Amino acid sequence: MTLYNREFLIPYLKNLCALYYARRKLEIEKKRVKEKIGDNSDLRPLDLPTYEPVWGSHSDLGCRFWFGFVVSIFLLILCLVMSLTGAPTEVIETIMLLPGASVGICAIVIAITHFQYLDDCKRHQQDVNEIREENARRTRENELREKRRAPLYSRLRALEQEIDSIDDLIYRAYSANIVPGPSDRYRTMYCAVYLYEYFSKGRSNDMDVAINTYVLEQIKDRLDTIIRQNSDIMLNQELIYANQMRSMEDRRNYQNTMIQKINRLNCSAEEANQYRRAIDSRLETLEFFARDNYIRNLMS
């Protein structure tokens, strides 16, 4: 049996719910901004076309030249060998004609290939010029799109920073150890909402009983409905109260009042420390909501 004073327990749980509701609100807005960046075709960067230099004809030209040259040398060597081995003169003379014919054929092929290559270069240069112009146009367009995306990315970073701040506040709130671990089961938004509903609408002050009756699988749909219906209402209430407690003096007076109430309680030192940490968490949350942040802008 773990009993807590309801005057401290219920505001503490409401504080947790408000933080989770604020985080949920920011996550929804973050998702919306991401979808706007990703789905808007007018904001996505354009791909820049690429081109490859056409060296194919030049390579063919060299290959054909060297093939003809090697064939000619081979035939000359063959004739020399045959003359040394005493081959008939008619055969040698016939073979001797082949290198000249080979060179002539190679020269014709090279000339044709060269003119084809020059024509390819001309057409390729035209293509390159068109691609460069398109690259320049798309680069200018991408610069304009980047300027239009910049505010969205800035908003996204700000939302992520706000979410990180809320995560830190939630972590510090749980450091009061009023809600038991493990964190993946009981220290969640669903459990916080359940506990707040359980204690605020009942008369119990026993945390163990409340935790033992928490079975998320059986009540998740009902909790989703509560979150959907109550989140904006509670956030508006918290923002109004935070605005009323905006000054340091008001928050200090609130802290002193709550500390005096703790001192009047007949509780253990450990329980008193839990209430003090809960009060500190409450003050930090009020300070966060009092700032001109995205939550205030989203709720306005």
Backbone bond lengths (Angstrom), bond angles and torsions (degrees), N, CA, C in turn:
res aa  C-N    CA-C-N  psi(-1)  N-CA   C-N-CA  omega(-1)  CA-C   N-CA-C  phi
1 M - - - 1.468 - - 1.530 108.96 -
2 T 1.337 115.65 122.97 1.462 121.33 178.76 1.526 107.62 -124.17
3 L 1.313 116.30 105.63 1.466 121.77 -174.95 1.522 110.58 -101.65
4 Y 1.335 115.46 141.03 1.457 121.29 177.10 1.523 109.39 -131.01
5 N 1.323 114.31 153.17 1.453 120.30 176.81 1.527 108.80 -72.61
6 R 1.313 116.34 125.10 1.470 120.71 -175.00 1.525 112.58 -64.42
7 E 1.336 117.12 -27.17 1.460 120.40 179.38 1.526 111.44 -64.91
8 F 1.320 116.77 -24.60 1.463 121.19 176.80 1.528 111.27 -102.14
9 L 1.316 117.08 -34.94 1.462 121.11 -174.87 1.523 112.83 -66.10
10 I 1.336 116.71 -48.66 1.469 119.79 -174.43 1.538 111.84 -66.61
11 P 1.357 119.87 -45.81 1.474 118.28 175.58 1.534 112.93 -61.07
12 Y 1.336 115.31 -34.66 1.470 119.17 178.42 1.536 110.60 -63.09
13 L 1.325 116.52 -46.16 1.465 120.27 179.83 1.528 111.64 -67.89
14 K 1.311 116.95 -35.73 1.467 119.97 176.12 1.519 110.41 -64.48
15 N 1.314 115.79 -38.39 1.456 121.02 177.51 1.530 110.43 -60.91
16 L 1.341 116.08 -43.74 1.468 120.47 177.46 1.527 111.22 -61.36
17 C 1.326 116.26 -45.92 1.462 120.41 179.76 1.529 111.09 -59.88
18 A 1.330 116.75 -42.76 1.465 120.53 -179.44 1.528 110.88 -61.89
19 L 1.317 116.51 -40.10 1.470 120.08 178.12 1.523 110.72 -64.78
20 Y 1.314 116.58 -44.31 1.470 119.60 178.60 1.525 111.41 -65.21
21 Y 1.319 117.17 -39.17 1.463 120.00 178.33 1.526 110.75 -64.62
22 A 1.328 116.40 -39.61 1.462 120.00 177.82 1.528 110.47 -64.16
23 R 1.333 115.60 -42.03 1.470 119.13 179.08 1.527 110.12 -63.18
24 R 1.315 116.64 -42.49 1.465 121.21 178.76 1.525 110.53 -60.60
25 K 1.318 116.72 -43.11 1.466 121.19 179.49 1.531 111.00 -61.33
26 L 1.317 115.91 -42.81 1.464 120.34 179.45 1.521 111.57 -67.60
27 E 1.326 117.16 -38.19 1.465 120.23 178.99 1.526 111.09 -64.64
28 I 1.314 116.84 -38.68 1.471 120.21 177.41 1.527 110.26 -63.29
29 E 1.331 116.14 -43.78 1.468 119.79 179.04 1.525 110.96 -67.08
30 K 1.320 117.10 -39.16 1.466 121.38 177.79 1.528 110.78 -60.30
31 K 1.331 116.49 -44.14 1.462 120.88 177.92 1.524 110.86 -62.38
32 R 1.340 116.52 -40.25 1.465 120.28 -179.92 1.529 111.24 -63.66
33 V 1.329 116.35 -42.84 1.470 120.28 179.91 1.525 110.46 -65.45
34 K 1.333 116.99 -42.14 1.461 120.29 178.62 1.524 111.25 -61.44
35 E 1.334 116.05 -42.43 1.462 119.78 178.95 1.525 110.85 -65.24
36 K 1.315 116.85 -36.16 1.462 119.91 178.81 1.514 110.86 -65.63
37 I 1.330 115.91 -38.82 1.470 119.59 178.17 1.519 110.74 -68.55
38 G 1.340 116.57 -42.75 1.459 120.35 -174.83 1.506 114.78 -79.05
39 D 1.340 117.76 -34.26 1.460 121.18 -173.97 1.521 113.56 -87.13
40 N 1.326 117.20 -22.14 1.464 120.24 -175.76 1.531 109.63 -80.89
41 S 1.328 115.73 106.81 1.473 119.75 -178.33 1.522 112.14 -65.29
42 D 1.337 117.57 -22.87 1.461 120.46 179.47 1.526 111.95 -74.81
43 L 1.351 117.21 -11.05 1.460 120.31 -179.22 1.526 112.76 -105.73
44 R 1.334 117.20 -16.68 1.460 119.51 -178.23 1.525 110.64 -72.25
45 P 1.321 118.83 140.80 1.474 120.93 178.49 1.525 110.98 -63.86
46 L 1.319 116.21 142.72 1.462 121.18 176.71 1.526 109.27 -82.46
47 D 1.328 116.04 141.67 1.458 120.06 174.92 1.522 109.26 -72.74
48 L 1.327 115.69 139.33 1.458 120.46 178.86 1.522 109.08 -90.22
49 P 1.358 118.46 126.96 1.469 120.10 178.81 1.522 111.01 -66.73
50 T 1.301 115.88 147.37 1.459 121.58 178.74 1.514 109.76 -117.93
51 Y 1.316 116.72 164.35 1.459 121.43 178.77 1.523 108.71 -144.38
52 E 1.324 114.59 152.05 1.455 121.29 177.69 1.525 108.39 -115.77
53 P 1.339 117.66 133.23 1.471 119.48 175.93 1.527 109.95 -60.63
54 V 1.351 116.53 139.32 1.459 121.40 -179.13 1.521 108.93 -91.12
55 W 1.321 114.37 101.82 1.473 118.97 177.78 1.525 111.05 -110.32
56 G 1.324 118.12 6.20 1.456 121.00 -175.70 1.509 113.21 -58.89
57 S 1.341 117.28 -46.71 1.454 120.83 -178.06 1.516 110.90 -65.62
58 H 1.327 116.28 -38.70 1.462 120.80 178.59 1.530 110.34 -62.54
59 S 1.320 116.40 -40.57 1.453 120.36 178.81 1.524 110.78 -66.65
60 D 1.344 116.44 -41.10 1.468 119.83 178.18 1.511 110.63 -61.32
61 L 1.328 115.54 -39.46 1.457 120.55 179.40 1.528 110.97 -59.34
62 G 1.311 116.51 -48.22 1.464 120.36 179.99 1.513 111.52 -65.12
63 C 1.324 117.61 -41.37 1.466 120.77 -178.62 1.524 110.79 -62.48
64 R 1.337 116.16 -43.36 1.463 119.00 -178.52 1.521 111.40 -67.61
65 F 1.322 116.82 -38.55 1.471 120.00 178.93 1.529 110.62 -62.66
66 W 1.313 116.39 -48.45 1.472 119.18 -177.47 1.519 111.70 -69.31
67 F 1.317 118.23 -30.65 1.460 119.96 176.26 1.533 110.35 -64.18
68 G 1.327 115.76 -46.93 1.469 119.15 178.56 1.521 112.12 -63.37
69 F 1.336 116.36 -38.71 1.461 120.08 -179.75 1.531 110.90 -64.80
70 V 1.327 116.59 -44.89 1.465 120.50 -178.98 1.526 110.54 -65.04
71 V 1.343 116.81 -42.01 1.470 119.73 178.33 1.522 110.60 -61.01
72 S 1.326 117.55 -41.31 1.466 121.29 -179.68 1.524 110.85 -63.84
73 I 1.313 117.64 -46.18 1.465 120.99 179.15 1.528 110.91 -61.71
74 F 1.350 115.42 -41.13 1.457 119.38 179.71 1.526 110.71 -60.98
75 L 1.338 117.51 -42.73 1.455 120.87 -179.42 1.528 111.60 -66.79
76 L 1.342 116.69 -38.54 1.460 119.62 177.55 1.529 111.06 -63.57
77 I 1.328 116.26 -42.87 1.471 119.92 178.46 1.526 109.97 -63.84
78 L 1.350 116.34 -39.98 1.464 120.35 178.87 1.521 111.07 -60.64
79 C 1.334 116.76 -42.98 1.468 120.36 178.51 1.518 111.41 -62.79
80 L 1.343 116.72 -41.55 1.459 120.83 179.85 1.527 110.78 -62.72
81 V 1.297 116.01 -42.65 1.472 120.34 179.64 1.522 110.81 -65.17
82 M 1.324 115.50 -43.02 1.472 118.95 -179.05 1.517 111.52 -65.66
83 S 1.344 117.62 -36.53 1.477 119.97 178.45 1.515 110.92 -66.68
84 L 1.315 116.66 -36.13 1.458 120.39 179.73 1.533 111.55 -72.64
85 T 1.305 117.36 -26.36 1.465 120.80 -178.45 1.518 112.45 -93.17
86 G 1.343 116.45 2.62 1.464 120.05 176.21 1.495 114.36 81.14
87 A 1.262 120.20 32.56 1.460 122.87 178.17 1.521 109.54 -71.09
88 P 1.334 118.84 156.80 1.478 121.60 -179.81 1.539 110.70 -58.82
89 T 1.324 115.19 143.05 1.476 121.24 -176.23 1.525 110.44 -63.81
90 E 1.347 118.33 -37.57 1.463 120.92 -178.08 1.542 111.22 -61.59
91 V 1.322 114.84 -39.99 1.471 118.53 -179.39 1.533 110.36 -66.08
92 I 1.345 114.18 -42.48 1.469 117.95 -178.47 1.520 110.87 -64.30
93 E 1.364 116.46 -41.69 1.471 119.54 -179.29 1.535 110.64 -64.08
94 T 1.349 115.69 -37.73 1.470 119.16 179.50 1.528 110.67 -63.84
95 I 1.332 113.52 -45.32 1.462 117.41 -179.75 1.526 111.02 -64.95
96 M 1.345 117.01 -33.82 1.472 121.19 -179.68 1.525 111.79 -62.39
97 L 1.326 115.62 -27.47 1.467 118.13 178.81 1.543 112.04 -71.48
98 L 1.329 115.01 -24.87 1.471 118.58 -174.20 1.534 113.55 -64.91
99 P 1.356 121.03 -43.53 1.485 118.82 178.36 1.517 113.35 -57.21
100 G 1.382 115.25 -41.58 1.458 117.34 179.73 1.516 111.30 -63.73
101 A 1.350 114.71 -43.06 1.459 117.91 178.43 1.529 111.02 -63.94
102 S 1.332 114.52 -39.32 1.465 118.77 -179.80 1.521 110.73 -63.46
103 V 1.350 115.09 -44.08 1.472 118.77 179.77 1.517 110.74 -63.24
104 G 1.342 116.56 -40.48 1.459 119.63 179.85 1.519 111.81 -62.89
105 I 1.333 114.37 -45.39 1.474 118.62 179.42 1.525 110.22 -61.99
106 C 1.353 115.51 -42.80 1.459 119.32 179.54 1.527 111.45 -61.73
107 A 1.358 115.04 -39.00 1.464 118.29 -179.88 1.528 111.04 -63.22
108 I 1.346 116.15 -40.20 1.467 119.64 179.11 1.537 110.58 -65.29
109 V 1.341 114.44 -45.47 1.467 118.74 179.88 1.524 111.28 -61.07
110 I 1.359 114.58 -41.78 1.472 119.14 -179.93 1.526 111.11 -63.11
111 A 1.345 116.10 -41.68 1.468 119.43 -179.77 1.529 110.82 -62.99
112 I 1.344 116.02 -45.37 1.464 118.96 -180.00 1.526 110.41 -62.73
113 T 1.341 114.73 -45.38 1.464 119.04 -179.31 1.521 111.62 -62.32
114 H 1.345 116.79 -37.19 1.466 120.77 -179.48 1.522 111.01 -63.04
115 F 1.322 116.20 -44.84 1.468 118.68 179.61 1.533 111.34 -66.20
116 Q 1.342 115.95 -36.66 1.469 118.83 175.03 1.533 110.42 -62.31
117 Y 1.308 114.81 -40.91 1.466 120.03 -179.67 1.526 111.71 -63.27
118 L 1.348 116.43 -43.45 1.463 120.05 178.05 1.534 111.18 -61.44
119 D 1.345 115.37 -40.00 1.460 118.90 178.31 1.536 111.03 -66.58
120 D 1.338 115.70 -40.49 1.465 119.70 176.49 1.526 111.22 -60.98
121 C 1.312 116.40 -42.85 1.472 120.63 179.84 1.523 111.23 -61.18
122 K 1.317 115.60 -41.38 1.465 119.38 -178.81 1.529 110.57 -64.29
123 R 1.347 115.54 -47.50 1.453 118.71 -179.55 1.536 110.88 -67.27
124 H 1.319 115.65 -37.50 1.463 119.50 178.95 1.531 111.01 -64.36
125 Q 1.327 117.28 -40.39 1.457 120.08 179.01 1.518 111.97 -63.21
126 Q 1.325 116.16 -35.09 1.462 120.01 175.60 1.538 110.42 -64.34
127 D 1.334 114.39 -43.84 1.472 118.20 177.94 1.522 111.31 -62.29
128 V 1.327 115.91 -42.01 1.464 120.42 179.83 1.520 110.91 -61.71
129 N 1.313 117.26 -43.01 1.469 120.73 179.63 1.534 110.95 -62.35
130 E 1.341 115.79 -41.59 1.464 119.09 178.69 1.529 110.94 -64.72
131 I 1.338 115.76 -41.10 1.469 119.58 -179.92 1.519 110.40 -66.24
132 R 1.329 117.67 -40.18 1.466 120.57 178.58 1.525 111.05 -62.61
133 E 1.331 116.13 -41.25 1.468 119.42 177.73 1.533 110.56 -63.62
134 E 1.353 116.33 -41.78 1.466 120.14 178.71 1.528 110.46 -66.28
135 N 1.336 116.40 -38.20 1.469 120.31 176.87 1.528 111.01 -60.73
136 A 1.328 115.45 -44.42 1.466 120.05 -179.17 1.528 110.07 -63.96
137 R 1.347 116.67 -40.92 1.465 120.12 179.51 1.524 111.00 -64.43
138 R 1.329 115.99 -45.53 1.465 119.40 -178.49 1.529 111.47 -68.87
139 T 1.325 117.23 -33.93 1.463 120.00 177.22 1.519 110.58 -63.44
140 R 1.336 116.69 -43.38 1.472 120.02 176.56 1.528 110.87 -62.88
141 E 1.338 116.54 -40.79 1.463 120.68 179.60 1.530 110.61 -65.60
142 N 1.340 116.70 -39.29 1.469 119.93 179.00 1.522 111.75 -65.69
143 E 1.319 116.56 -35.00 1.470 119.85 177.01 1.524 110.74 -64.15
144 L 1.341 116.24 -40.24 1.466 120.35 177.60 1.531 110.49 -66.69
145 R 1.332 116.05 -41.25 1.467 119.62 179.82 1.533 111.18 -66.20
146 E 1.321 115.89 -36.93 1.469 119.43 178.32 1.527 110.46 -62.64
147 K 1.340 116.31 -38.49 1.467 119.50 177.82 1.532 111.03 -65.53
148 R 1.360 116.30 -35.47 1.469 119.27 178.98 1.536 111.04 -74.75
149 R 1.349 116.21 -29.21 1.468 119.13 178.85 1.521 112.42 -78.45
150 A 1.325 117.03 -26.16 1.463 121.22 -173.02 1.533 113.06 -53.61
151 P 1.353 119.66 -46.48 1.478 118.52 179.20 1.525 112.69 -62.12
152 L 1.345 117.03 -35.12 1.468 119.61 179.53 1.525 110.70 -68.02
153 Y 1.335 116.59 -42.50 1.467 119.63 178.00 1.524 110.46 -65.76
154 S 1.319 116.50 -37.55 1.464 119.96 177.10 1.527 110.42 -63.05
155 R 1.323 116.22 -42.13 1.475 120.50 178.32 1.532 110.40 -64.95
156 L 1.330 116.08 -39.91 1.461 120.22 179.57 1.520 111.19 -62.42
157 R 1.330 116.70 -44.30 1.482 120.32 178.63 1.526 110.83 -63.48
158 A 1.332 116.34 -40.40 1.471 119.49 179.38 1.528 111.07 -64.74
159 L 1.334 116.57 -40.39 1.465 119.97 177.91 1.526 110.91 -63.34
160 E 1.315 116.80 -41.73 1.468 120.23 179.02 1.525 111.01 -64.04
161 Q 1.330 117.22 -37.48 1.466 120.28 177.16 1.529 111.10 -65.97
162 E 1.337 116.02 -39.66 1.461 119.59 177.84 1.536 111.02 -64.47
163 I 1.324 115.57 -40.95 1.469 119.53 178.42 1.527 110.36 -63.67
164 D 1.328 116.89 -41.18 1.473 120.03 177.32 1.528 110.80 -61.96
165 S 1.340 116.85 -39.28 1.471 120.24 178.68 1.530 110.56 -63.68
166 I 1.328 116.37 -42.12 1.469 119.79 179.07 1.524 110.57 -66.23
167 D 1.325 117.13 -40.76 1.470 120.12 177.61 1.526 110.59 -58.24
168 D 1.318 115.65 -40.38 1.467 119.31 178.50 1.533 110.87 -66.04
169 L 1.331 117.18 -40.20 1.462 120.81 178.16 1.533 111.20 -65.11
170 I 1.330 116.34 -39.42 1.470 119.72 177.83 1.525 110.33 -65.03
171 Y 1.311 116.16 -42.78 1.471 119.91 178.36 1.527 111.03 -60.04
172 R 1.336 115.69 -43.24 1.464 119.86 -179.75 1.530 111.02 -68.47
173 A 1.328 117.07 -33.47 1.467 119.86 178.07 1.527 110.43 -64.86
174 Y 1.318 116.27 -41.70 1.458 119.23 -179.82 1.532 112.52 -70.51
175 S 1.325 117.09 -16.21 1.470 119.48 178.82 1.527 111.46 -65.67
176 A 1.336 117.89 -13.42 1.467 120.66 174.93 1.529 111.25 -69.21
177 N 1.338 115.82 -16.86 1.478 121.55 177.55 1.533 112.91 59.48
178 I 1.316 115.89 30.85 1.465 119.44 173.38 1.528 109.78 -80.57
179 V 1.324 116.24 -42.24 1.464 121.27 173.45 1.522 107.59 -90.36
180 P 1.325 118.76 122.31 1.466 120.48 -176.51 1.521 112.22 -73.31
181 G 1.330 115.82 163.94 1.457 121.34 173.06 1.527 109.18 -82.27
182 P 1.338 120.79 -177.25 1.464 123.50 0.80 1.518 112.84 -74.52
183 S 1.327 114.84 155.35 1.465 120.03 -172.74 1.520 112.58 -65.81
184 D 1.341 118.20 -30.04 1.459 119.39 -176.74 1.530 112.47 -78.15
185 R 1.332 117.74 -8.05 1.471 119.65 179.56 1.517 112.18 -112.90
186 Y 1.323 117.73 -49.52 1.463 120.79 -173.31 1.529 113.30 -104.17
187 R 1.311 117.40 -21.72 1.464 119.16 -179.06 1.529 108.92 -99.73
188 T 1.322 114.51 66.47 1.465 122.92 -179.35 1.523 108.99 -135.60
189 M 1.326 115.47 170.01 1.456 119.99 179.28 1.522 110.82 -63.05
190 Y 1.333 116.89 -43.77 1.466 119.69 -178.09 1.529 111.45 -60.49
191 C 1.322 116.16 -43.82 1.464 118.78 -178.54 1.530 110.67 -68.90
192 A 1.332 117.34 -38.21 1.465 119.98 178.40 1.528 110.90 -61.53
193 V 1.331 116.32 -43.81 1.465 120.59 178.56 1.530 110.16 -64.14
194 Y 1.325 116.05 -43.12 1.465 119.92 179.58 1.533 110.97 -61.21
195 L 1.330 116.89 -46.53 1.464 119.90 -177.72 1.524 111.54 -65.33
196 Y 1.339 116.24 -39.31 1.468 118.94 178.64 1.529 110.18 -63.92
197 E 1.335 116.93 -44.87 1.468 119.99 177.87 1.530 110.66 -63.07
198 Y 1.305 116.93 -40.47 1.459 121.90 -177.23 1.525 111.24 -62.96
199 F 1.339 117.04 -48.82 1.467 119.89 -175.48 1.526 112.54 -81.83
200 S 1.333 117.59 -35.77 1.468 118.81 -176.68 1.526 112.02 -72.32
201 K 1.335 117.50 -26.53 1.466 120.31 -178.61 1.525 112.72 -102.17
202 G 1.322 116.56 -0.20 1.457 119.61 178.64 1.518 110.27 -123.64
203 R 1.301 115.82 -166.14 1.467 121.00 -178.17 1.525 111.52 -120.06
204 S 1.334 116.00 3.42 1.461 119.87 -176.63 1.527 110.86 -74.12
205 N 1.324 115.91 157.23 1.466 121.70 172.64 1.529 110.34 -135.92
206 D 1.354 116.10 17.63 1.465 121.45 -177.20 1.536 109.34 -99.24
207 M 1.330 116.37 108.84 1.462 120.84 -178.93 1.520 111.70 -66.79
208 D 1.307 118.43 -36.48 1.469 121.15 -178.55 1.520 111.49 -61.82
209 V 1.321 117.10 -43.52 1.465 120.79 179.41 1.529 109.92 -62.86
210 A 1.328 116.38 -43.97 1.474 120.29 -179.24 1.524 110.78 -62.85
211 I 1.331 116.92 -44.01 1.457 120.89 -179.26 1.523 111.04 -64.84
212 N 1.316 116.63 -39.53 1.469 120.16 -177.87 1.523 112.52 -69.21
213 T 1.305 117.76 -22.04 1.471 120.66 178.70 1.534 112.31 -94.06
214 Y 1.344 116.23 1.17 1.471 120.36 -178.77 1.532 109.30 -85.99
215 V 1.323 115.98 109.19 1.465 122.31 175.28 1.525 106.74 -127.58
216 L 1.315 116.84 98.23 1.465 121.90 -170.87 1.523 111.84 -57.52
217 E 1.329 117.41 -40.93 1.462 120.33 -175.73 1.529 111.82 -58.68
218 Q 1.311 117.55 -28.50 1.464 121.32 -176.60 1.528 113.36 -87.98
219 I 1.326 117.22 -20.69 1.478 119.91 -172.97 1.525 113.44 -125.31
220 K 1.336 117.46 7.34 1.461 120.07 -175.62 1.532 112.14 -59.11
221 D 1.314 118.34 -44.45 1.471 120.61 -179.62 1.531 110.87 -60.63
222 R 1.319 116.83 -42.27 1.465 119.86 179.49 1.524 110.80 -65.66
223 L 1.333 116.76 -39.47 1.464 119.67 178.58 1.528 111.18 -67.16
224 D 1.328 116.84 -37.18 1.476 119.77 176.66 1.527 110.38 -60.60
225 T 1.313 116.79 -40.57 1.468 120.69 178.29 1.529 110.65 -64.70
226 I 1.312 116.70 -43.64 1.479 120.49 178.00 1.516 110.62 -60.75
227 I 1.321 116.83 -45.51 1.473 121.08 -179.80 1.518 110.21 -61.49
228 R 1.328 116.47 -44.05 1.456 120.47 -178.46 1.525 111.46 -64.78
229 Q 1.317 117.34 -38.86 1.466 121.31 -175.97 1.525 113.18 -83.73
230 N 1.312 117.32 -33.40 1.471 120.05 -169.53 1.525 114.78 -103.63
231 S 1.328 117.65 -16.25 1.472 118.59 -171.36 1.527 112.02 -60.39
232 D 1.326 117.63 -48.89 1.467 119.92 -178.65 1.528 111.39 -66.66
233 I 1.327 116.84 -37.06 1.467 119.85 179.28 1.522 110.49 -62.29
234 M 1.352 116.16 -48.07 1.454 118.91 -178.86 1.526 111.69 -66.58
235 L 1.323 116.85 -38.91 1.466 119.41 179.14 1.521 111.18 -62.79
236 N 1.318 116.88 -43.14 1.471 119.90 177.75 1.524 111.05 -61.40
237 Q 1.312 116.75 -41.65 1.473 120.05 177.89 1.530 110.55 -61.78
238 E 1.314 116.41 -43.11 1.463 120.11 -179.19 1.527 111.77 -66.76
239 L 1.321 116.82 -39.09 1.465 120.21 178.82 1.531 110.97 -65.62
240 I 1.300 116.19 -40.77 1.474 119.83 177.91 1.526 110.36 -63.99
241 Y 1.326 115.98 -46.11 1.475 119.72 -179.77 1.530 110.59 -65.74
242 A 1.330 117.25 -39.71 1.463 120.23 178.51 1.520 110.94 -63.45
243 N 1.327 116.81 -36.41 1.460 120.40 178.08 1.527 110.92 -66.91
244 Q 1.329 115.67 -36.23 1.467 119.55 176.91 1.533 111.55 -68.93
245 M 1.329 116.43 -28.21 1.463 121.51 -178.93 1.526 111.15 -102.81
246 R 1.309 115.97 29.92 1.457 120.07 -173.09 1.525 112.42 -67.46
247 S 1.311 117.70 -36.40 1.466 120.07 -175.10 1.524 110.61 -76.62
248 M 1.318 115.30 150.64 1.458 121.78 178.54 1.532 110.98 -61.66
249 E 1.317 115.84 -35.55 1.463 120.05 -178.62 1.520 111.00 -64.96
250 D 1.339 116.41 -41.51 1.466 119.87 179.10 1.520 110.87 -63.06
251 R 1.324 116.85 -43.30 1.467 119.71 -179.60 1.527 110.98 -67.77
252 R 1.325 116.57 -36.27 1.466 119.35 177.72 1.525 110.95 -65.99
253 N 1.321 116.60 -40.80 1.468 119.81 177.79 1.525 110.91 -63.35
254 Y 1.344 116.01 -40.42 1.468 119.80 176.85 1.524 110.62 -61.38
255 Q 1.320 116.36 -44.32 1.466 120.75 -179.53 1.526 110.82 -62.10
256 N 1.344 116.44 -45.41 1.473 119.79 -178.96 1.526 111.15 -63.41
257 T 1.336 116.50 -39.37 1.463 119.89 178.98 1.525 111.35 -62.57
258 M 1.331 115.99 -44.39 1.462 119.50 -178.99 1.525 111.58 -69.29
259 I 1.321 117.49 -36.54 1.466 120.46 178.46 1.538 109.88 -64.14
260 Q 1.326 116.30 -40.16 1.473 119.80 177.31 1.522 110.96 -61.89
261 K 1.327 116.36 -38.18 1.468 119.23 177.55 1.526 111.05 -65.46
262 I 1.323 116.73 -38.38 1.468 120.16 177.35 1.523 110.14 -62.54
263 N 1.326 115.43 -42.39 1.467 119.53 -178.40 1.529 112.45 -64.28
264 R 1.316 116.02 -25.14 1.464 119.31 -179.96 1.532 112.59 -86.57
265 L 1.329 116.39 -8.39 1.461 119.95 -179.77 1.531 110.86 -79.36
266 N 1.278 114.54 148.42 1.459 120.25 173.86 1.529 107.78 -97.35
267 C 1.349 115.85 78.43 1.469 121.09 -175.91 1.516 109.84 -134.81
268 S 1.316 115.64 167.69 1.458 120.79 -179.62 1.523 110.41 -73.23
269 A 1.321 114.67 164.06 1.470 119.96 178.17 1.525 110.56 -63.02
270 E 1.341 116.45 -37.17 1.470 119.91 179.65 1.526 110.51 -64.26
271 E 1.325 117.09 -44.62 1.465 120.15 179.24 1.526 110.59 -65.12
272 A 1.318 118.08 -39.30 1.467 121.75 178.40 1.524 110.28 -62.07
273 N 1.341 117.16 -39.66 1.470 120.74 177.92 1.530 111.15 -66.36
274 Q 1.316 116.75 -35.41 1.462 119.90 176.57 1.531 110.60 -62.73
275 Y 1.321 116.75 -42.56 1.465 120.57 178.96 1.531 110.66 -65.90
276 R 1.325 116.88 -38.69 1.474 119.45 179.24 1.530 110.70 -64.05
277 R 1.335 116.50 -42.71 1.465 118.92 178.00 1.528 110.32 -66.05
278 A 1.321 117.26 -35.10 1.465 120.17 176.53 1.530 110.90 -64.22
279 I 1.337 116.83 -39.28 1.468 121.08 177.65 1.524 110.17 -65.41
280 D 1.334 116.86 -43.22 1.471 120.52 178.05 1.526 110.85 -59.79
281 S 1.333 115.10 -42.54 1.465 119.31 178.31 1.524 110.89 -62.30
282 R 1.326 116.51 -40.70 1.458 120.74 179.45 1.526 111.04 -62.15
283 L 1.314 116.79 -43.57 1.469 120.77 -179.98 1.521 111.59 -65.56
284 E 1.324 117.11 -39.60 1.467 120.29 177.74 1.526 111.12 -64.68
285 T 1.329 115.97 -38.83 1.462 119.74 178.27 1.529 111.27 -66.66
286 L 1.321 117.40 -41.60 1.467 120.80 177.91 1.522 110.85 -62.55
287 E 1.313 115.77 -39.87 1.474 119.54 178.55 1.524 110.43 -64.42
288 F 1.335 116.25 -40.14 1.467 120.42 178.55 1.529 110.84 -64.31
289 F 1.327 117.44 -46.81 1.465 120.54 -178.66 1.525 112.38 -69.35
290 A 1.341 117.10 -23.84 1.463 120.04 -179.29 1.522 111.92 -75.68
291 R 1.342 116.88 -19.69 1.460 119.53 -179.91 1.519 110.37 -71.87
292 D 1.331 115.06 159.33 1.468 120.39 176.82 1.526 107.64 -82.40
293 N 1.318 116.50 77.61 1.454 121.31 -174.86 1.528 110.97 -109.61
294 Y 1.325 115.56 -175.66 1.458 120.23 -175.66 1.517 112.17 -67.62
295 I 1.325 117.40 -32.44 1.465 119.30 177.73 1.511 110.89 -58.93
296 R 1.339 115.66 -46.42 1.466 119.65 179.33 1.517 111.06 -61.98
297 N 1.336 116.36 -39.48 1.474 119.50 179.49 1.514 111.19 -68.66
298 L 1.334 117.77 -38.65 1.466 120.70 -178.87 1.524 111.59 -68.84
299 M 1.325 116.37 -31.65 1.467 120.42 -177.62 1.516 112.52 -86.62
300 S 1.315 117.67 -11.54 1.475 119.83 -177.35 1.525 111.14 -80.00
